[in-house]
């Protein structure tokens, strides 16, 4: 596996979780790591992404001010801190890597799932109201 997520779980509304995406740095060189989520019956949506080169970030409007993405290049980890969770945040969260396209316009690139060629298996986040 090149990407492995962890940190999902069940939490009450208003609570917090921290998701981690560990990359296999010895075999995976990426430009952007993104977190996507998909709830049952809904389309997959981009939540946040981060540039490896300079740490630039993007957030979907629905999570701005509540979620924070960060990267640790030394250990190949990208984390997503989820605060003030809402019931509508319930979904399977997956991290994905763009290994081909350097970041030129993050909002555009982050919302194009087809640009991300390597995906993790996903981790479930369930928020009870």
C-alpha positions as protocol buffer text, in pm:
chain_id: "A"
residue {
  index: 1
  type: UNK
  ca { x: 0 y: 0 z: 0 }
}
residue {
  index: 2
  type: UNK
  ca { x: 130 y: 345 z: -89 }
}
residue {
  index: 3
  type: UNK
  ca { x: -124 y: 545 z: 114 }
}
residue {
  index: 4
  type: UNK
  ca { x: -271 y: 433 z: 444 }
}
residue {
  index: 5
  type: UNK
  ca { x: -535 y: 631 z: 635 }
}
residue {
  index: 6
  type: UNK
  ca { x: -618 y: 606 z: 1001 }
}
residue {
  index: 7
  type: UNK
  ca { x: -797 y: 800 z: 1272 }
}
residue {
  index: 8
  type: UNK
  ca { x: -1161 y: 768 z: 1177 }
}
residue {
  index: 9
  type: UNK
  ca { x: -1428 y: 680 z: 1429 }
}
residue {
  index: 10
  type: UNK
  ca { x: -1756 y: 771 z: 1594 }
}
residue {
  index: 11
  type: UNK
  ca { x: -1784 y: 1111 z: 1758 }
}
residue {
  index: 12
  type: UNK
  ca { x: -2062 y: 1335 z: 1882 }
}
residue {
  index: 13
  type: UNK
  ca { x: -2147 y: 1657 z: 1703 }
}
residue {
  index: 14
  type: UNK
  ca { x: -1908 y: 1929 z: 1811 }
}
residue {
  index: 15
  type: UNK
  ca { x: -1630 y: 1681 z: 1871 }
}
residue {
  index: 16
  type: UNK
  ca { x: -1295 y: 1636 z: 1700 }
}
residue {
  index: 17
  type: UNK
  ca { x: -1098 y: 1371 z: 1516 }
}
residue {
  index: 18
  type: UNK
  ca { x: -754 y: 1364 z: 1362 }
}
residue {
  index: 19
  type: UNK
  ca { x: -706 y: 1168 z: 1042 }
}
residue {
  index: 20
  type: UNK
  ca { x: -363 y: 1062 z: 921 }
}
residue {
  index: 21
  type: UNK
  ca { x: -245 y: 963 z: 577 }
}
residue {
  index: 22
  type: UNK
  ca { x: 90 y: 791 z: 574 }
}
residue {
  index: 23
  type: UNK
  ca { x: 269 y: 784 z: 243 }
}
residue {
  index: 24
  type: UNK
  ca { x: 527 y: 532 z: 137 }
}
residue {
  index: 25
  type: UNK
  ca { x: 796 y: 794 z: 86 }
}
residue {
  index: 26
  type: UNK
  ca { x: 1047 y: 547 z: -47 }
}
residue {
  index: 27
  type: UNK
  ca { x: 828 y: 465 z: -346 }
}
residue {
  index: 28
  type: UNK
  ca { x: 576 y: 747 z: -376 }
}
residue {
  index: 29
  type: UNK
  ca { x: 682 y: 1094 z: -486 }
}
residue {
  index: 30
  type: UNK
  ca { x: 384 y: 1327 z: -498 }
}
residue {
  index: 31
  type: UNK
  ca { x: 302 y: 1690 z: -566 }
}
residue {
  index: 32
  type: UNK
  ca { x: -32 y: 1722 z: -385 }
}
residue {
  index: 33
  type: UNK
  ca { x: -210 y: 1515 z: -123 }
}
residue {
  index: 34
  type: UNK
  ca { x: -585 y: 1558 z: -102 }
}
residue {
  index: 35
  type: UNK
  ca { x: -855 y: 1438 z: 132 }
}
residue {
  index: 36
  type: UNK
  ca { x: -1181 y: 1343 z: -32 }
}
residue {
  index: 37
  type: UNK
  ca { x: -1499 y: 1220 z: 132 }
}
residue {
  index: 38
  type: UNK
  ca { x: -1803 y: 1034 z: 17 }
}
residue {
  index: 39
  type: UNK
  ca { x: -2125 y: 980 z: 204 }
}
residue {
  index: 40
  type: UNK
  ca { x: -2377 y: 710 z: 107 }
}
residue {
  index: 41
  type: UNK
  ca { x: -2585 y: 823 z: -188 }
}
residue {
  index: 42
  type: UNK
  ca { x: -2374 y: 1134 z: -244 }
}
residue {
  index: 43
  type: UNK
  ca { x: -2099 y: 1225 z: -484 }
}
residue {
  index: 44
  type: UNK
  ca { x: -1738 y: 1225 z: -375 }
}
residue {
  index: 45
  type: UNK
  ca { x: -1618 y: 1571 z: -280 }
}
residue {
  index: 46
  type: UNK
  ca { x: -1280 y: 1726 z: -220 }
}
residue {
  index: 47
  type: UNK
  ca { x: -1237 y: 1837 z: 140 }
}
residue {
  index: 48
  type: UNK
  ca { x: -885 y: 1972 z: 152 }
}
residue {
  index: 49
  type: UNK
  ca { x: -545 y: 1937 z: -8 }
}
residue {
  index: 50
  type: UNK
  ca { x: -188 y: 2043 z: 50 }
}
residue {
  index: 51
  type: UNK
  ca { x: 111 y: 2103 z: -171 }
}
residue {
  index: 52
  type: UNK
  ca { x: 425 y: 1912 z: -81 }
}
residue {
  index: 53
  type: UNK
  ca { x: 650 y: 2181 z: -228 }
}
residue {
  index: 54
  type: UNK
  ca { x: 540 y: 2482 z: -25 }
}
residue {
  index: 55
  type: UNK
  ca { x: 261 y: 2367 z: 205 }
}
residue {
  index: 56
  type: UNK
  ca { x: -5 y: 2570 z: 27 }
}
residue {
  index: 57
  type: UNK
  ca { x: -353 y: 2453 z: 122 }
}
residue {
  index: 58
  type: UNK
  ca { x: -706 y: 2444 z: -9 }
}
residue {
  index: 59
  type: UNK
  ca { x: -1030 y: 2387 z: 182 }
}
residue {
  index: 60
  type: UNK
  ca { x: -1383 y: 2331 z: 65 }
}
residue {
  index: 61
  type: UNK
  ca { x: -1620 y: 2603 z: 184 }
}
residue {
  index: 62
  type: UNK
  ca { x: -1810 y: 2349 z: 392 }
}
residue {
  index: 63
  type: UNK
  ca { x: -1508 y: 2281 z: 614 }
}
residue {
  index: 64
  type: UNK
  ca { x: -1325 y: 2615 z: 623 }
}
residue {
  index: 65
  type: UNK
  ca { x: -1249 y: 2722 z: 977 }
}
residue {
  index: 66
  type: UNK
  ca { x: -1317 y: 2373 z: 1112 }
}
residue {
  index: 67
  type: UNK
  ca { x: -1067 y: 2144 z: 938 }
}
residue {
  index: 68
  type: UNK
  ca { x: -690 y: 2190 z: 917 }
}
residue {
  index: 69
  type: UNK
  ca { x: -455 y: 2001 z: 688 }
}
residue {
  index: 70
  type: UNK
  ca { x: -84 y: 1969 z: 757 }
}
residue {
  index: 71
  type: UNK
  ca { x: 212 y: 1774 z: 629 }
}
residue {
  index: 72
  type: UNK
  ca { x: 529 y: 1632 z: 775 }
}
residue {
  index: 73
  type: UNK
  ca { x: 766 y: 1564 z: 490 }
}
residue {
  index: 74
  type: UNK
  ca { x: 1022 y: 1395 z: 715 }
}
residue {
  index: 75
  type: UNK
  ca { x: 791 y: 1108 z: 802 }
}
residue {
  index: 76
  type: UNK
  ca { x: 565 y: 1117 z: 499 }
}
residue {
  index: 77
  type: UNK
  ca { x: 247 y: 1200 z: 690 }
}
residue {
  index: 78
  type: UNK
  ca { x: -40 y: 1429 z: 596 }
}
residue {
  index: 79
  type: UNK
  ca { x: -289 y: 1493 z: 874 }
}
residue {
  index: 80
  type: UNK
  ca { x: -640 y: 1633 z: 867 }
}
residue {
  index: 81
  type: UNK
  ca { x: -765 y: 1778 z: 1195 }
}
residue {
  index: 82
  type: UNK
  ca { x: -1144 y: 1780 z: 1209 }
}
residue {
  index: 83
  type: UNK
  ca { x: -1295 y: 2013 z: 1469 }
}
residue {
  index: 84
  type: UNK
  ca { x: -1651 y: 2112 z: 1548 }
}
residue {
  index: 85
  type: UNK
  ca { x: -1780 y: 1813 z: 1358 }
}
residue {
  index: 86
  type: UNK
  ca { x: -2133 y: 1810 z: 1224 }
}
residue {
  index: 87
  type: UNK
  ca { x: -2363 y: 1525 z: 1129 }
}
residue {
  index: 88
  type: UNK
  ca { x: -2318 y: 1620 z: 764 }
}
residue {
  index: 89
  type: UNK
  ca { x: -1946 y: 1546 z: 794 }
}
residue {
  index: 90
  type: UNK
  ca { x: -2029 y: 1176 z: 821 }
}
residue {
  index: 91
  type: UNK
  ca { x: -1858 y: 1000 z: 531 }
}
residue {
  index: 92
  type: UNK
  ca { x: -1572 y: 777 z: 427 }
}
residue {
  index: 93
  type: UNK
  ca { x: -1260 y: 991 z: 407 }
}
residue {
  index: 94
  type: UNK
  ca { x: -984 y: 895 z: 165 }
}
residue {
  index: 95
  type: UNK
  ca { x: -648 y: 1049 z: 97 }
}
residue {
  index: 96
  type: UNK
  ca { x: -513 y: 1059 z: -255 }
}
residue {
  index: 97
  type: UNK
  ca { x: -189 y: 1161 z: -420 }
}
residue {
  index: 98
  type: UNK
  ca { x: -127 y: 1358 z: -736 }
}
residue {
  index: 99
  type: UNK
  ca { x: 205 y: 1232 z: -863 }
}
residue {
  index: 100
  type: UNK
  ca { x: 210 y: 1396 z: -1206 }
}
residue {
  index: 101
  type: UNK
  ca { x: 93 y: 1756 z: -1194 }
}
residue {
  index: 102
  type: UNK
  ca { x: 284 y: 2018 z: -993 }
}
residue {
  index: 103
  type: UNK
  ca { x: 58 y: 2255 z: -805 }
}
residue {
  index: 104
  type: UNK
  ca { x: -28 y: 2554 z: -1019 }
}
residue {
  index: 105
  type: UNK
  ca { x: -383 y: 2629 z: -908 }
}
residue {
  index: 106
  type: UNK
  ca { x: -481 y: 2428 z: -603 }
}
residue {
  index: 107
  type: UNK
  ca { x: -857 y: 2501 z: -599 }
}
residue {
  index: 108
  type: UNK
  ca { x: -887 y: 2373 z: -955 }
}
residue {
  index: 109
  type: UNK
  ca { x: -659 y: 2073 z: -909 }
}
residue {
  index: 110
  type: UNK
  ca { x: -796 y: 1968 z: -573 }
}
residue {
  index: 111
  type: UNK
  ca { x: -1147 y: 1936 z: -711 }
}
residue {
  index: 112
  type: UNK
  ca { x: -1040 y: 1709 z: -997 }
}
residue {
  index: 113
  type: UNK
  ca { x: -1036 y: 1359 z: -852 }
}
residue {
  index: 114
  type: UNK
  ca { x: -914 y: 1225 z: -1186 }
}
residue {
  index: 115
  type: UNK
  ca { x: -578 y: 1398 z: -1131 }
}
residue {
  index: 116
  type: UNK
  ca { x: -514 y: 1184 z: -825 }
}
residue {
  index: 117
  type: UNK
  ca { x: -380 y: 848 z: -930 }
}
residue {
  index: 118
  type: UNK
  ca { x: -297 y: 687 z: -597 }
}
residue {
  index: 119
  type: UNK
  ca { x: -564 y: 634 z: -332 }
}
residue {
  index: 120
  type: UNK
  ca { x: -583 y: 496 z: 17 }
}
residue {
  index: 121
  type: UNK
  ca { x: -846 y: 252 z: 135 }
}
residue {
  index: 122
  type: UNK
  ca { x: -1047 y: 510 z: 328 }
}
residue {
  index: 123
  type: UNK
  ca { x: -1143 y: 561 z: 691 }
}
residue {
  index: 124
  type: UNK
  ca { x: -1496 y: 605 z: 823 }
}
residue {
  index: 125
  type: UNK
  ca { x: -1600 y: 916 z: 1013 }
}
residue {
  index: 126
  type: UNK
  ca { x: -1940 y: 905 z: 1179 }
}
residue {
  index: 127
  type: UNK
  ca { x: -2080 y: 1206 z: 1363 }
}
residue {
  index: 128
  type: UNK
  ca { x: -2383 y: 1155 z: 1581 }
}
residue {
  index: 129
  type: UNK
  ca { x: -2618 y: 1444 z: 1637 }
}
